[in-house]
Amino acid sequence: MNTPGTKKPLVVVGDTDGLIAILYEGDLHHQKAVETVSKLLARDAQVIFPLTTITETITTLIRKLNQPDLAARVVERITNGLLAVENTDTDMLDEALKVFDPKGSKKKTIFDAMVVATAKKLDTSVIFSMDDWYCKLGFTLAVKL
């Protein structure tokens, strides 16, 4: 609960593409992601990653990008409490299924829908991602703050 006169901290929900862009120097959006993180830190923003984003990130780093060392860094940061992780549950899955279209774009996954559900749960409109799809749903990308 905030005391009168204090501002609520900026809460940002992280997506897999944002997390990978921070970690992987070979990512097309790496520099933009690093700059965005600096801006978020200056604002004392809380960046929170859904549990599903973490599992998708680790899998993508290992299977698609062949970066097991970066996957190990993610595990280490979680273990050391350096990455905030939000648990997911069936209520959030129900919320995600409202925006997920299994017959839609292959790029709009159930993982992305879980990011939306997490943002709604945490009552934030800011998502750390490079995907404009979130803007179409009324969210603001952290890179545009």
C-alpha positions as CSV (number, residue, x, y, z in Angstrom):
1,M,0.0,0.0,0.0
2,N,1.3,3.4,-0.9
3,T,1.4,6.2,1.6
4,P,-0.2,9.5,0.5
5,G,2.1,11.5,-1.8
6,T,4.1,8.5,-3.0
7,K,4.0,7.1,-6.5
8,K,3.2,3.5,-7.3
9,P,6.3,1.9,-8.9
10,L,6.3,1.2,-12.6
11,V,5.6,-2.5,-13.1
12,V,6.7,-4.0,-16.4
13,V,6.0,-7.5,-17.6
14,G,8.8,-9.1,-19.5
15,D,8.4,-11.3,-22.6
16,T,10.8,-13.8,-24.0
17,D,12.0,-11.7,-26.9
18,G,12.8,-8.9,-24.5
19,L,14.7,-11.1,-22.2
20,I,16.7,-12.8,-25.0
21,A,17.4,-9.4,-26.5
22,I,19.0,-8.3,-23.2
23,L,21.1,-11.5,-22.9
24,Y,22.1,-12.4,-26.5
25,E,24.4,-9.9,-28.1
26,G,23.6,-11.4,-31.5
27,D,20.0,-10.4,-31.2
28,L,18.8,-7.8,-33.6
29,H,17.3,-5.8,-30.8
30,H,20.1,-6.2,-28.3
31,Q,21.2,-2.5,-28.2
32,K,17.7,-1.2,-27.9
33,A,16.9,-3.7,-25.1
34,V,20.0,-2.7,-23.1
35,E,19.1,1.0,-23.5
36,T,15.5,0.2,-22.4
37,V,16.7,-1.6,-19.3
38,S,18.9,1.4,-18.4
39,K,15.9,3.7,-18.7
40,L,13.7,1.3,-16.6
41,L,16.4,1.1,-13.9
42,A,16.6,4.9,-13.8
43,R,12.8,4.9,-13.1
44,D,13.1,2.2,-10.4
45,A,10.8,0.0,-12.5
46,Q,10.0,-3.5,-11.4
47,V,10.4,-6.0,-14.3
48,I,8.6,-9.2,-13.7
49,F,8.7,-12.3,-15.9
50,P,5.8,-14.8,-16.0
51,L,7.0,-18.3,-15.2
52,T,6.0,-19.3,-18.7
53,T,8.3,-16.7,-20.1
54,I,11.2,-18.1,-18.2
55,T,10.6,-21.6,-19.5
56,E,10.1,-20.4,-23.0
57,T,13.3,-18.3,-22.8
58,I,15.5,-21.2,-21.5
59,T,14.1,-23.5,-24.2
60,T,14.7,-21.0,-27.0
61,L,18.2,-20.2,-25.8
62,I,19.1,-23.9,-25.9
63,R,17.1,-25.3,-28.8
64,K,16.9,-22.4,-31.3
65,L,19.9,-20.2,-30.5
66,N,22.3,-22.9,-29.2
67,Q,23.2,-20.8,-26.2
68,P,23.3,-23.1,-23.2
69,D,25.6,-20.7,-21.4
70,L,23.0,-17.9,-21.6
71,A,20.3,-20.4,-20.4
72,A,22.6,-21.2,-17.5
73,R,22.8,-17.4,-16.7
74,V,19.0,-17.2,-16.6
75,V,18.9,-20.1,-14.2
76,E,21.6,-18.6,-12.1
77,R,19.8,-15.2,-11.9
78,I,16.6,-16.8,-10.9
79,T,18.4,-18.9,-8.3
80,N,20.1,-15.8,-6.9
81,G,16.8,-13.8,-6.8
82,L,18.0,-11.4,-9.5
83,L,15.0,-12.1,-11.9
84,A,11.5,-11.5,-10.5
85,V,9.2,-14.4,-11.6
86,E,5.4,-14.3,-11.3
87,N,3.7,-17.7,-10.8
88,T,1.0,-18.6,-13.3
89,D,-2.2,-20.5,-12.6
90,T,-5.3,-21.8,-14.3
91,D,-7.1,-18.4,-13.8
92,M,-4.4,-16.8,-15.8
93,L,-4.5,-19.5,-18.4
94,D,-8.3,-18.8,-18.7
95,E,-7.5,-15.1,-19.2
96,A,-4.7,-15.9,-21.8
97,L,-7.1,-18.1,-23.7
98,K,-9.3,-15.1,-24.3
99,V,-6.7,-13.5,-26.4
100,F,-5.0,-16.6,-27.9
101,D,-6.1,-17.7,-31.3
102,P,-4.8,-21.2,-32.1
103,K,-5.7,-20.6,-35.8
104,G,-4.0,-17.2,-35.9
105,S,-0.4,-16.2,-36.4
106,K,2.2,-18.8,-35.4
107,K,4.1,-15.9,-33.9
108,K,1.3,-15.1,-31.4
109,T,1.8,-18.0,-29.0
110,I,0.1,-19.0,-25.9
111,F,3.3,-17.8,-24.1
112,D,2.5,-14.3,-25.4
113,A,-1.0,-14.6,-24.2
114,M,0.3,-15.5,-20.8
115,V,2.3,-12.3,-20.8
116,V,-1.0,-10.4,-21.4
117,A,-2.7,-12.3,-18.6
118,T,0.2,-11.5,-16.2
119,A,0.1,-7.8,-17.1
120,K,-3.6,-7.8,-16.3
121,K,-3.1,-9.6,-13.0
122,L,-0.4,-7.1,-12.0
123,D,-2.5,-4.2,-13.3
124,T,0.1,-2.8,-15.6
125,S,0.0,-1.7,-19.2
126,V,3.7,-1.9,-19.9
127,I,5.4,-4.9,-21.5
128,F,9.1,-5.4,-22.2
129,S,8.9,-6.8,-25.7
130,M,9.7,-5.8,-29.2
131,D,6.4,-7.2,-30.5
132,D,3.9,-4.5,-31.6
133,W,1.1,-7.1,-31.2
134,Y,0.8,-6.0,-27.6
135,C,0.1,-2.4,-28.7
136,K,-2.9,-3.7,-30.6
137,L,-4.2,-5.0,-27.3
138,G,-3.8,-1.7,-25.6
139,F,-0.4,-2.2,-24.0
140,T,2.6,0.0,-24.2
141,L,6.0,-1.4,-25.0
142,A,8.7,-0.5,-22.6
143,V,11.0,0.5,-25.5
144,K,8.5,3.3,-26.3
145,L,8.5,4.9,-22.8
